[in-house]
Amino acid sequence: MALAVTSGEGARAARPVSFRAVRSAASGKRGSGEPVMMSVNDLNYAAATAADERANAWRHWIGLVTALTDAVVVVAIVCIASVAYHLEAYGHFGNAQISLELATMVTAIFVFTNVMRGRYQLSNYLSTKGQIASAFTVWNVTMVAFIAFVFLAKIVDHYSRAVVLVTYLTGIPLITLARSGIVRTISIASKTGRITSERVFLIGREADVMSFVSRHQPWNIGFVITDVAFLRSNDSRRINDPAAALAADLATAAARCRQLRPDAVFIAMPWSEQETIDACIDAFMNLPVAIHLAPERIMDRFDNPHIVRIGSLASLRLTRPALSVVEVAAKRAFDTIASVAALVLLLPLLLIIAALIKLDSPGPVLFMQRRYGFNQQPFRIFKFRTMTTTDDGDTIRQATRNDPRITRIGRFLRRYNLDELPQLLNVLAGQMSLVGPRPHALAHDHEFQRKIALYARRHNVKPGITGWAQVNGLRGETDTDEKMAKRIACDHWYIDNWSFWLDLAILLRTVFSRRAYRNAQ
């Protein structure tokens, strides 16, 4: 990489610096507990190499390569599904022309859908987050679009329904696997310098630029730093005319930037320095580059900050409600249908459990306790009574292993999560969801809210009969702050990564996974 730090001080020559030295310094100290401290003297840029040029050239071909890869994978899936089905059903390979037509149509729809969604941009392949969900969504859209097309074209009978079904089912794991492989390959190539995602020019005061570099480590997303321009301090005690010094710095930086022709300019300085930022923007507006304002530290806390424009108002949205209006409606519809079906199917079991509880110990069949629901609104949760006590005060002692308060039938019910079944009534009433963070007794909520940061964030969605923490074995007694913190971390992860398919996976794991029954008290 041909890199040289530019300074506006004419008496001081540009110093050669190397961004690889910055990367080594940061990675060497990361994890040691010490702050990463770097100075300009750590930088020593080397001349551009042929490898850097090849890395820069590769990014222009990534879209075509990934599209062709998708096409090959889909064609292979259709052909394999067709041959496998015909061999199994009829003992021959089937009609090659029809199979090729089917493969061509499905492939064209799949690639076209990805193109329209902008999925073949290099930036989409630098992180594994959301890739599987995106591939699965496009595959579903593809099959729906294909079925709609053959129906409207009145050629439904031209293609085997069984082959189409086998193609769809086979494609789910294979496309997911292929997409994961592509993303992993490109991500590794970008981190090792084999692919350049963007050539950027950094400008700002030395401390701000180096802070940006050490926090975000741009080489990990394939950035190549073409140059770094440090602005002189605005300390009026050292500089007689700060405005003139800034103008000189920016003129030198803009001339250097025009010469290097980067893709983007990153202005690294506090957003509160509006006049300086405006001056930087004015200096680079006449250049054919994208101008970025480097993120403030506060944005490091959030995974997906987003610029939102409503009319003439533009704002930086740091968070949004956990679920959109459509997602809330879909989740509620599923909860209602599933809870009604479960209550009908499980009615004989519920009656048997109720009778056993009455026979086992004196007291009510159902136990009701105050819990916090969505937005910390209190409600009374229904459970089968499993203990001789029914505490619901300001102090509640959690059940422990071999707790003498647990009844004989209660131990069995708790072991297999059967005591939670009456909460289907809470789901039907809209107080709970089938899947979500497990609600705790109010006394425990108040206690842990004082100890664990952002504890109450778990109330941003409805509580659930089962949840991500429970299927990962984090259930039962929380006798230490660490145990509760791990459970809350799972709840927060669920909120940040919610999807309908995640809910289905949690429900299946609740029934079939051994970890879901671990630590039952």
C-alpha positions as CSV (number, residue, x, y, z in Angstrom):
1,M,0.0,0.0,0.0
2,A,1.4,3.4,-1.0
3,L,0.7,5.4,2.1
4,A,2.2,8.6,3.5
5,V,0.9,10.7,6.3
6,T,0.2,14.3,5.2
7,S,0.5,17.2,7.6
8,G,-0.4,20.7,7.0
9,E,2.8,22.0,8.6
10,G,4.9,22.9,5.6
11,A,8.1,22.8,7.6
12,R,7.5,19.1,8.5
13,A,8.0,16.6,5.7
14,A,5.4,13.8,5.1
15,R,6.5,10.8,7.1
16,P,6.3,7.3,5.6
17,V,4.1,5.1,7.7
18,S,2.7,1.5,7.6
19,F,-0.8,0.6,8.5
20,R,0.4,-3.0,9.1
21,A,2.4,-1.5,12.1
22,V,-0.9,-0.1,13.4
23,R,-2.5,-3.5,13.0
24,S,0.3,-5.3,14.8
25,A,0.3,-2.8,17.7
26,A,-3.4,-3.1,18.2
27,S,-3.6,-6.9,18.0
28,G,-0.5,-7.3,20.2
29,K,-2.1,-5.3,23.1
30,R,-5.7,-6.4,22.6
31,G,-6.9,-8.6,25.4
32,S,-4.0,-7.7,27.7
33,G,-6.2,-5.3,29.7
34,E,-4.1,-2.3,28.6
35,P,-5.3,0.5,26.4
36,V,-4.0,0.4,22.8
37,M,-1.7,3.4,22.5
38,M,-0.3,4.2,19.1
39,S,1.6,7.3,17.8
40,V,2.5,8.5,14.4
41,N,6.0,7.2,14.8
42,D,4.5,3.6,14.8
43,L,3.4,4.2,11.2
44,N,5.7,3.3,8.3
45,Y,3.9,3.0,5.0
46,A,5.6,0.9,2.3
47,A,5.3,1.2,-1.5
48,A,2.3,-0.3,-3.2
49,T,2.7,-3.9,-4.2
50,A,1.4,-6.1,-7.0
51,A,-0.6,-8.0,-4.4
52,D,-2.4,-4.8,-3.3
53,E,-3.3,-4.0,-6.9
54,R,-4.7,-7.5,-7.4
55,A,-6.7,-7.2,-4.1
56,N,-8.1,-3.9,-5.3
57,A,-9.1,-5.4,-8.7
58,W,-10.8,-8.4,-7.2
59,R,-13.6,-6.4,-5.6
60,H,-14.9,-5.4,-9.0
61,W,-15.4,-9.1,-9.8
62,I,-16.9,-10.3,-6.5
63,G,-20.5,-9.6,-7.6
64,L,-20.1,-11.6,-10.8
65,V,-18.2,-14.4,-9.1
66,T,-20.8,-14.8,-6.3
67,A,-23.7,-14.7,-8.8
68,L,-22.1,-17.4,-10.9
69,T,-21.4,-19.4,-7.8
70,D,-25.1,-19.2,-6.8
71,A,-26.1,-20.2,-10.3
72,V,-23.9,-23.2,-10.3
73,V,-25.2,-24.3,-6.9
74,V,-28.9,-23.9,-7.8
75,V,-28.4,-25.7,-11.2
76,A,-26.6,-28.6,-9.3
77,I,-29.4,-28.7,-6.7
78,V,-32.2,-29.0,-9.4
79,C,-30.3,-31.6,-11.4
80,I,-29.4,-33.7,-8.4
81,A,-33.0,-33.6,-7.1
82,S,-34.4,-34.5,-10.5
83,V,-32.0,-37.4,-11.2
84,A,-32.4,-38.7,-7.6
85,Y,-36.2,-38.7,-7.8
86,H,-36.5,-40.3,-11.2
87,L,-33.9,-43.0,-10.3
88,E,-35.8,-43.8,-7.1
89,A,-39.3,-43.6,-8.6
90,Y,-38.8,-44.9,-12.2
91,G,-35.4,-46.3,-12.4
92,H,-34.1,-43.9,-15.0
93,F,-32.5,-40.4,-15.1
94,G,-35.6,-38.6,-16.4
95,N,-36.0,-36.1,-19.2
96,A,-32.7,-34.1,-19.4
97,Q,-34.3,-31.2,-21.4
98,I,-37.1,-30.7,-18.9
99,S,-34.6,-30.9,-16.0
100,L,-32.5,-28.3,-17.7
101,E,-35.5,-26.0,-18.3
102,L,-36.5,-26.3,-14.6
103,A,-32.9,-25.6,-13.5
104,T,-32.6,-22.5,-15.8
105,M,-35.9,-21.0,-14.6
106,V,-35.2,-21.6,-10.9
107,T,-31.6,-20.3,-11.2
108,A,-32.7,-17.2,-13.1
109,I,-35.3,-16.3,-10.5
110,F,-32.9,-16.9,-7.6
111,V,-30.1,-14.8,-9.1
112,F,-32.5,-12.1,-10.2
113,T,-34.0,-11.9,-6.7
114,N,-30.6,-11.6,-5.2
115,V,-29.6,-8.9,-7.6
116,M,-32.8,-6.9,-6.8
117,R,-32.1,-7.2,-3.1
118,G,-28.5,-6.0,-3.6
119,R,-27.0,-9.2,-2.2
120,Y,-24.1,-9.3,-4.6
121,Q,-22.3,-6.3,-3.2
122,L,-19.0,-7.0,-1.5
123,S,-20.1,-5.4,1.7
124,N,-22.7,-8.1,2.2
125,Y,-20.1,-10.8,2.3
126,L,-17.8,-9.3,5.0
127,S,-19.9,-10.6,7.9
128,T,-21.7,-13.8,8.5
129,K,-24.5,-12.1,10.4
130,G,-27.8,-12.5,8.7
131,Q,-26.5,-14.5,5.7
132,I,-28.3,-17.7,6.4
133,A,-31.6,-15.9,7.0
134,S,-31.2,-13.9,3.8
135,A,-30.4,-17.0,1.7
136,F,-33.3,-18.9,3.1
137,T,-35.7,-15.9,2.4
138,V,-34.5,-15.6,-1.2
139,W,-34.9,-19.4,-1.7
140,N,-38.5,-19.2,-0.5
141,V,-39.2,-16.2,-2.7
142,T,-37.7,-18.1,-5.6
143,M,-39.9,-21.1,-5.2
144,V,-43.1,-19.0,-4.7
145,A,-42.3,-17.0,-7.8
146,F,-41.6,-20.1,-9.8
147,I,-44.9,-21.7,-8.8
148,A,-46.8,-18.5,-9.6
149,F,-45.1,-18.3,-13.0
150,V,-45.9,-21.8,-14.1
151,F,-49.5,-21.4,-12.8
152,L,-50.0,-18.2,-14.8
153,A,-48.3,-19.7,-17.9
154,K,-50.6,-22.8,-17.6
155,I,-47.6,-25.2,-17.7
156,V,-48.0,-26.6,-14.2
157,D,-48.2,-30.2,-15.6
158,H,-45.0,-29.7,-17.5
159,Y,-42.9,-30.1,-14.4
160,S,-43.0,-32.9,-11.8
161,R,-44.4,-31.6,-8.5
162,A,-42.3,-34.2,-6.7
163,V,-39.1,-32.9,-8.3
164,V,-40.0,-29.3,-7.4
165,L,-40.7,-30.3,-3.8
166,V,-37.5,-32.3,-3.6
167,T,-35.6,-29.4,-5.1
168,Y,-37.0,-27.0,-2.5
169,L,-36.2,-29.3,0.5
170,T,-32.7,-30.1,-0.8
171,G,-32.0,-26.5,-1.5
172,I,-32.5,-25.4,2.1
173,P,-29.4,-26.9,3.6
174,L,-27.3,-26.8,0.4
175,I,-27.8,-23.2,-0.4
176,T,-27.3,-22.3,3.3
177,L,-24.0,-24.3,3.3
178,A,-22.9,-22.8,0.0
179,R,-23.6,-19.2,1.1
180,S,-21.8,-19.8,4.4
181,G,-18.8,-21.0,2.5
182,I,-18.8,-18.0,0.2
183,V,-19.1,-15.6,3.0
184,R,-16.3,-17.3,5.1
185,T,-14.0,-17.3,2.1
186,I,-14.5,-13.7,1.2
187,S,-14.4,-12.6,4.8
188,I,-11.0,-14.3,5.3
189,A,-9.7,-13.0,2.0
190,S,-10.6,-9.4,3.1
191,K,-9.0,-9.8,6.5
192,T,-5.8,-11.2,5.0
193,G,-5.5,-8.4,2.3
194,R,-6.4,-10.6,-0.7
195,I,-9.5,-8.6,-1.4
196,T,-10.0,-4.9,-1.0
197,S,-13.4,-3.7,-0.1
198,E,-12.7,0.0,-0.2
199,R,-9.8,2.4,-0.5
200,V,-10.2,5.1,2.1
201,F,-8.5,8.4,3.0
202,L,-8.5,9.3,6.7
203,I,-8.4,12.9,8.0
204,G,-8.7,14.3,11.5
205,R,-6.6,15.1,14.5
206,E,-4.0,12.5,15.3
207,A,-5.7,11.3,18.5
208,D,-9.1,11.0,16.9
209,V,-7.7,9.2,13.8
210,M,-5.7,6.7,15.9
211,S,-8.7,6.1,18.2
212,F,-10.9,5.3,15.2
213,V,-8.2,2.9,13.8
214,S,-7.7,1.1,17.1
215,R,-11.4,0.7,17.8
216,H,-12.6,-0.4,14.4
217,Q,-9.5,-2.0,12.8
218,P,-10.6,-1.3,9.3
219,W,-8.3,-3.9,7.8
220,N,-10.6,-6.6,9.1
221,I,-13.3,-5.5,6.6
222,G,-10.9,-5.2,3.7
223,F,-10.2,-1.4,3.9
224,V,-7.0,-0.1,2.4
225,I,-5.9,3.2,3.8
226,T,-4.4,5.2,0.9
227,D,-3.3,8.1,3.1
228,V,-3.8,9.7,6.5
229,A,-3.9,13.5,6.9
230,F,-3.5,14.8,10.5
231,L,-5.0,18.3,11.1
232,R,-3.0,20.6,13.4
233,S,-4.3,21.3,16.9
234,N,-6.7,24.1,17.3
235,D,-4.8,25.3,20.4
236,S,-4.6,29.1,19.8
237,R,-1.7,29.3,22.2
238,R,0.5,27.4,19.7
239,I,-0.9,28.6,16.4
240,N,-1.4,32.3,15.8
241,D,-4.2,31.8,13.2
242,P,-6.1,28.4,13.6
243,A,-8.5,29.2,10.7
244,A,-5.6,29.7,8.3
245,A,-3.8,26.7,9.6
246,L,-6.9,24.6,9.1
247,A,-7.4,25.9,5.6
248,A,-3.8,25.1,4.7
249,D,-4.2,21.6,6.1
250,L,-7.3,20.9,4.2
251,A,-5.9,22.3,0.9
252,T,-2.9,20.0,1.2
253,A,-5.1,17.0,2.2
254,A,-7.5,17.6,-0.7
255,A,-4.7,17.9,-3.2
256,R,-3.2,14.7,-1.9
257,C,-6.6,12.9,-2.0
258,R,-7.2,14.0,-5.6
259,Q,-3.9,12.5,-6.5
260,L,-4.5,9.2,-4.8
261,R,-8.2,8.8,-6.0
262,P,-9.6,6.8,-3.0
263,D,-13.1,5.6,-2.9
264,A,-14.0,7.4,0.3
265,V,-12.9,10.0,2.8
266,F,-13.4,9.3,6.5
267,I,-13.5,12.4,8.7
268,A,-12.5,11.2,12.2
269,M,-13.3,13.8,14.8
270,P,-15.9,14.5,17.5
271,W,-19.3,15.4,16.0
272,S,-19.5,18.4,18.3
273,E,-16.7,20.2,16.2
274,Q,-19.3,21.2,13.6
275,E,-17.3,24.1,12.1
276,T,-14.2,22.0,11.5
277,I,-16.4,19.1,10.1
278,D,-18.1,21.6,7.7
279,A,-14.7,22.8,6.6
280,C,-13.6,19.3,5.9
281,I,-16.7,18.5,3.9
282,D,-16.4,21.7,1.9
283,A,-12.8,20.8,1.1
284,F,-13.6,17.3,-0.2
285,M,-17.0,18.0,-1.9
286,N,-15.3,18.9,-5.1
287,L,-13.6,15.5,-5.3
288,P,-15.3,12.3,-6.8
289,V,-15.3,10.4,-3.5
290,A,-17.8,9.3,-0.9
291,I,-17.5,11.3,2.3
292,H,-18.1,9.6,5.6
293,L,-18.3,11.0,9.1
294,A,-16.5,8.5,11.4
295,P,-18.8,7.1,14.1
296,E,-18.8,8.5,17.6
297,R,-17.9,6.1,20.4
298,I,-21.6,5.8,21.5
299,M,-22.3,4.0,18.2
300,D,-20.0,1.2,19.1
301,R,-22.6,0.0,21.6
302,F,-25.2,-0.7,18.9
303,D,-25.1,-3.3,16.1
304,N,-27.3,-1.5,13.6
305,P,-27.5,2.3,13.9
306,H,-29.6,3.7,11.0
307,I,-30.3,7.1,9.5
308,V,-34.0,7.6,9.4
309,R,-35.7,10.4,7.5
310,I,-39.2,11.5,8.2
311,G,-40.2,14.5,6.0
312,S,-37.5,17.1,6.4
313,L,-36.2,15.5,9.7
314,A,-33.2,13.1,9.5
315,S,-32.1,11.4,12.7
316,L,-29.6,8.7,13.7
317,R,-31.7,5.8,15.1
318,L,-29.6,3.8,17.5
319,T,-32.3,1.3,18.5
320,R,-35.8,0.3,17.4
321,P,-38.5,-1.7,19.0
322,A,-37.5,-5.3,19.2
323,L,-40.3,-6.3,16.8
324,S,-42.0,-4.3,14.0
325,V,-45.8,-3.9,13.8
326,V,-45.9,-6.7,11.2
327,E,-43.7,-9.0,13.3
328,V,-45.8,-8.4,16.4
329,A,-49.0,-9.2,14.5
330,A,-47.4,-12.4,13.0
331,K,-46.1,-13.5,16.4
332,R,-49.5,-12.9,18.1
333,A,-51.4,-14.8,15.4
334,F,-49.1,-17.8,15.8
335,D,-49.4,-17.6,19.6
336,T,-53.1,-17.6,19.4
337,I,-53.5,-20.4,17.0
338,A,-50.9,-22.6,18.6
339,S,-52.1,-22.0,22.2
340,V,-55.7,-22.9,21.3
341,A,-54.6,-26.0,19.5
342,A,-52.3,-27.0,22.4
343,L,-55.1,-26.5,25.0
344,V,-57.5,-28.6,23.0
345,L,-55.0,-31.4,22.4
346,L,-53.6,-31.4,25.9
347,L,-56.9,-31.1,27.8
348,P,-56.9,-34.8,28.9
349,L,-53.3,-34.4,30.2
350,L,-54.2,-31.1,32.0
351,L,-57.1,-32.8,33.8
352,I,-55.0,-35.8,34.8
353,I,-52.3,-33.5,36.3
354,A,-54.9,-31.4,38.1
355,A,-56.3,-34.6,39.7
356,L,-52.9,-35.8,40.8
357,I,-52.1,-32.5,42.4
358,K,-55.3,-32.6,44.4
359,L,-54.6,-36.2,45.5
360,D,-50.9,-35.5,46.4
361,S,-51.2,-32.5,48.7
362,P,-53.8,-30.1,50.1
363,G,-54.1,-26.7,48.3
364,P,-55.2,-25.2,45.0
365,V,-54.4,-26.9,41.7
366,L,-53.2,-23.6,40.1
367,F,-50.7,-21.3,41.5
368,M,-50.9,-17.6,40.6
369,Q,-48.0,-15.2,41.1
370,R,-47.4,-11.6,40.0
371,R,-44.9,-11.2,37.2
372,Y,-43.8,-8.4,34.8
373,G,-44.9,-8.6,31.2
374,F,-44.3,-6.4,28.2
375,N,-43.1,-2.9,29.1
376,Q,-43.0,-4.0,32.8
377,Q,-46.8,-4.3,33.0
378,P,-47.7,-6.6,35.9
379,F,-49.9,-9.6,35.4
380,R,-50.7,-12.9,37.2
381,I,-49.1,-16.0,35.8
382,F,-50.8,-19.4,35.9
383,K,-48.8,-22.5,36.9
384,F,-49.6,-25.9,38.3
385,R,-48.9,-25.8,42.0
386,T,-45.7,-27.8,42.7
387,M,-44.9,-26.7,46.2
388,T,-46.6,-26.6,49.6
389,T,-46.2,-22.8,49.7
390,T,-47.6,-20.2,47.4
391,D,-45.4,-17.2,48.0
392,D,-46.1,-13.9,46.3
393,G,-44.7,-11.2,48.6
394,D,-41.8,-8.9,48.7
395,T,-39.5,-11.7,49.6
396,I,-39.6,-15.0,47.8
397,R,-37.1,-17.8,48.3
398,Q,-36.2,-19.6,45.1
399,A,-36.7,-23.4,44.8
400,T,-33.4,-25.3,45.3
401,R,-32.3,-28.8,44.5
402,N,-34.1,-31.3,46.9
403,D,-36.2,-28.4,48.3
404,P,-38.5,-29.9,51.0
405,R,-41.3,-27.6,49.9
406,I,-41.6,-29.3,46.5
407,T,-44.3,-32.0,46.5
408,R,-43.9,-35.4,45.0
409,I,-45.9,-34.8,41.9
410,G,-44.5,-31.3,41.8
411,R,-40.9,-32.6,41.4
412,F,-42.0,-34.6,38.4
413,L,-43.9,-31.7,36.8
414,R,-40.9,-29.3,37.3
415,R,-38.5,-31.9,35.9
416,Y,-40.3,-32.1,32.5
417,N,-41.6,-28.5,32.4
418,L,-45.2,-29.6,32.7
419,D,-46.0,-27.1,35.5
420,E,-45.7,-24.4,32.9
421,L,-48.6,-25.7,30.7
422,P,-51.4,-23.5,32.3
423,Q,-49.5,-20.5,30.9
424,L,-51.1,-21.3,27.6
425,L,-54.0,-19.4,29.2
426,N,-51.7,-16.4,29.6
427,V,-50.7,-16.7,26.0
428,L,-54.3,-16.8,24.9
429,A,-55.0,-13.7,27.0
430,G,-52.2,-11.8,25.3
431,Q,-50.1,-11.5,28.5
432,M,-47.4,-13.9,27.3
433,S,-46.0,-15.4,24.2
434,L,-45.0,-19.1,23.6
435,V,-41.4,-18.0,23.2
436,G,-39.7,-15.1,25.0
437,P,-37.7,-14.3,28.1
438,R,-39.0,-16.2,31.1
439,P,-40.8,-13.9,33.6
440,H,-39.5,-13.8,37.1
441,A,-41.3,-13.1,40.4
442,L,-41.6,-9.3,41.1
443,A,-39.3,-9.6,44.1
444,H,-36.6,-11.2,42.0
445,D,-37.0,-8.6,39.3
446,H,-36.5,-5.8,41.7
447,E,-33.4,-7.4,43.2
448,F,-31.6,-8.2,39.9
449,Q,-32.6,-4.9,38.3
450,R,-30.4,-3.2,40.9
451,K,-27.5,-5.6,40.2
452,I,-27.5,-6.2,36.4
453,A,-27.1,-3.5,33.8
454,L,-30.0,-3.2,31.3
455,Y,-31.8,-6.1,33.1
456,A,-35.2,-4.5,32.4
457,R,-34.5,-4.6,28.6
458,R,-35.8,-8.1,28.7
459,H,-39.3,-6.6,29.1
460,N,-39.1,-5.1,25.6
461,V,-40.9,-8.2,24.3
462,K,-43.6,-10.4,25.9
463,P,-42.4,-13.0,28.3
464,G,-42.5,-16.6,27.1
465,I,-43.4,-20.1,28.4
466,T,-40.0,-21.1,27.1
467,G,-37.0,-19.1,25.8
468,W,-33.5,-19.1,24.5
469,A,-31.9,-19.2,27.9
470,Q,-34.0,-22.2,28.9
471,V,-33.1,-24.3,25.9
472,N,-29.5,-23.6,26.6
473,G,-29.7,-25.1,30.0
474,L,-30.0,-21.8,31.9
475,R,-33.0,-22.5,34.1
476,G,-33.6,-23.3,37.7
477,E,-32.2,-21.5,40.7
478,T,-30.2,-18.3,40.1
479,D,-28.3,-18.3,43.4
480,T,-25.5,-16.1,42.0
481,D,-25.4,-12.9,40.0
482,E,-23.3,-14.6,37.4
483,K,-26.0,-17.2,36.7
484,M,-28.6,-14.5,36.3
485,A,-26.3,-12.4,34.1
486,K,-25.8,-15.4,31.7
487,R,-29.6,-15.8,31.5
488,I,-30.1,-12.1,30.9
489,A,-27.4,-12.2,28.2
490,C,-29.4,-15.0,26.4
491,D,-32.6,-12.9,26.7
492,H,-30.9,-9.9,25.2
493,W,-29.5,-12.1,22.3
494,Y,-33.0,-13.4,21.6
495,I,-34.4,-9.9,21.5
496,D,-31.7,-8.7,19.1
497,N,-31.9,-11.7,16.8
498,W,-35.7,-12.6,16.9
499,S,-37.2,-14.3,13.9
500,F,-40.2,-16.6,13.4
501,W,-37.8,-19.4,12.6
502,L,-35.9,-18.9,15.8
503,D,-39.2,-19.2,17.7
504,L,-39.9,-22.5,16.0
505,A,-36.4,-23.8,16.7
506,I,-36.8,-22.9,20.4
507,L,-40.1,-24.6,20.6
508,L,-38.7,-27.8,19.0
509,R,-35.6,-27.7,21.3
510,T,-37.9,-27.2,24.3
511,V,-39.5,-30.5,23.6
512,F,-36.7,-32.6,22.2
513,S,-33.4,-31.2,23.5
514,R,-31.9,-32.6,26.7
515,R,-30.4,-29.2,27.6
516,A,-33.9,-27.8,28.0
517,Y,-34.5,-30.1,30.9
518,R,-31.2,-29.4,32.6
519,N,-31.0,-27.8,36.1
520,A,-34.7,-28.4,36.8
521,Q,-35.4,-27.9,40.5
